[in-house]
Structure formats: C-alpha cells, structure tokens
Amino acid sequence: MVLIALTALLLGSATLMRSTESATMIVANTTFKDAAVRAGELGTNAGFTAIQALVSEDANQAPWYYATTQPVDAAGMPSTVAWGGVASTAMGNYQVQWVAERLCIAPLPVTDVFGQCQVSQTQQAGSSRGGYGIPIQNDPIKYYRITTRITGPKGTEQFVQSLVSR
C-alpha cells in the first residue's frame, strides 16, 4: 500500500514539475515577443522621421521607401520587400528594420491625389464678414504605412505596422 502511495506521489510531482516548465517556457516566449514589439517603436519612429524629410514622394528610395502601395502576402505584410537588403538598427538583443509605403496606386507620378491615394481633407470656415463664408479646403493629408521587422533571441521575429500621415 505504501509503495502505491509513493508511486502516485512520484508521478504527481513529475507532472507538476513538467507543467511548471511548460508555463515558464510560455511566459519566456511571450516576454521575447513583447520586448520585440517595444523595440519596433524604434523602427516606426525612424520611419516617421524619414517620411517627414522626403524631398520627392513620387520616387522610390530603395530599399526603404516605396512611392506606391506594395502587394501583400496572406499575413498582410508587403511581399516585395527583400529584408536582407534593408538596413538594420540594433536595440539591445534585437535587430530592427523598417520600410515605408505611400498608400497610393500606380502610375507614377501621382497626378490625382484624391483618386490614387488614401487621403483625408478638412475644411476651415471662411470669413463671416461681407458674405465671404465660403469654406477653405486644407491641403490633403497623405497616409503612409510603415512596416517594421524585429528579429531577436531564440528565433523571435515580430512585425509591427503603423499608419502615419504627412
């Protein structure tokens, strides 16, 4: 009887040890992915800064800027990007790469911003003096998609996409 009880205790402790090990691995993997997403903010910020400094929106600047929207794969990531040629920045144990796309369709140069690009436009009220209440149209705000790829320890690979405007 004692032998049966000891065997049951041994099996129970082995099962508990195994489930604890599995839980630790799950938490570690989640931590790596969360840290990768936080590192991705570096790429998004760098992409936003580069977009604000663009001189010509209608010219591709390989390998980081595409003047038109790129085709995407099943996961929604640009399928034409050759990540091996994109510059990377180290952030701790992670390597951060990013590319930016203007959300416009071809052909280039873009001649019809409203027909070819994803934009928003706001109106300001005109003067109310002397019947000049005609609303004033602001310049269109163009949208860009920044895709950031983060690679890190233990085979961690994470993608972050952000929409920014200019």
TACORPE-V484777 format. One record per residue. N is the residue number from 1. RES is the residue in three letters. SS is DSSP state (~ for helix, > for strand, _ for the rest). Layout:
n & res & ss
N & RES & SS
N & RES & SS
//
This chain:
n & res & ss
1 & MET & _
2 & VAL & ~
3 & LEU & ~
4 & ILE & ~
5 & ALA & ~
6 & LEU & ~
7 & THR & ~
8 & ALA & ~
9 & LEU & ~
10 & LEU & ~
11 & LEU & ~
12 & GLY & ~
13 & SER & ~
14 & ALA & ~
15 & THR & ~
16 & LEU & ~
17 & MET & ~
18 & ARG & ~
19 & SER & ~
20 & THR & ~
21 & GLU & ~
22 & SER & ~
23 & ALA & ~
24 & THR & ~
25 & MET & ~
26 & ILE & ~
27 & VAL & ~
28 & ALA & ~
29 & ASN & ~
30 & THR & ~
31 & THR & ~
32 & PHE & ~
33 & LYS & ~
34 & ASP & ~
35 & ALA & ~
36 & ALA & ~
37 & VAL & ~
38 & ARG & ~
39 & ALA & ~
40 & GLY & ~
41 & GLU & ~
42 & LEU & ~
43 & GLY & ~
44 & THR & ~
45 & ASN & ~
46 & ALA & ~
47 & GLY & ~
48 & PHE & ~
49 & THR & ~
50 & ALA & ~
51 & ILE & ~
52 & GLN & ~
53 & ALA & _
54 & LEU & _
55 & VAL & _
56 & SER & _
57 & GLU & _
58 & ASP & _
59 & ALA & _
60 & ASN & _
61 & GLN & >
62 & ALA & _
63 & PRO & _
64 & TRP & _
65 & TYR & >
66 & TYR & >
67 & ALA & _
68 & THR & _
69 & THR & _
70 & GLN & _
71 & PRO & _
72 & VAL & >
73 & ASP & _
74 & ALA & _
75 & ALA & _
76 & GLY & _
77 & MET & _
78 & PRO & >
79 & SER & _
80 & THR & _
81 & VAL & _
82 & ALA & _
83 & TRP & ~
84 & GLY & ~
85 & GLY & ~
86 & VAL & _
87 & ALA & _
88 & SER & _
89 & THR & >
90 & ALA & >
91 & MET & >
92 & GLY & _
93 & ASN & _
94 & TYR & >
95 & GLN & >
96 & VAL & >
97 & GLN & >
98 & TRP & >
99 & VAL & >
100 & ALA & >
101 & GLU & >
102 & ARG & >
103 & LEU & _
104 & CYS & >
105 & ILE & _
106 & ALA & _
107 & PRO & _
108 & LEU & _
109 & PRO & _
110 & VAL & _
111 & THR & _
112 & ASP & _
113 & VAL & ~
114 & PHE & ~
115 & GLY & ~
116 & GLN & ~
117 & CYS & >
118 & GLN & _
119 & VAL & >
120 & SER & >
121 & GLN & _
122 & THR & _
123 & GLN & >
124 & GLN & >
125 & ALA & _
126 & GLY & _
127 & SER & _
128 & SER & _
129 & ARG & ~
130 & GLY & ~
131 & GLY & ~
132 & TYR & _
133 & GLY & _
134 & ILE & _
135 & PRO & _
136 & ILE & >
137 & GLN & >
138 & ASN & _
139 & ASP & _
140 & PRO & _
141 & ILE & >
142 & LYS & >
143 & TYR & >
144 & TYR & >
145 & ARG & >
146 & ILE & >
147 & THR & >
148 & THR & >
149 & ARG & >
150 & ILE & >
151 & THR & >
152 & GLY & _
153 & PRO & ~
154 & LYS & ~
155 & GLY & ~
156 & THR & _
157 & GLU & >
158 & GLN & >
159 & PHE & >
160 & VAL & >
161 & GLN & >
162 & SER & >
163 & LEU & >
164 & VAL & >
165 & SER & >
166 & ARG & _
//
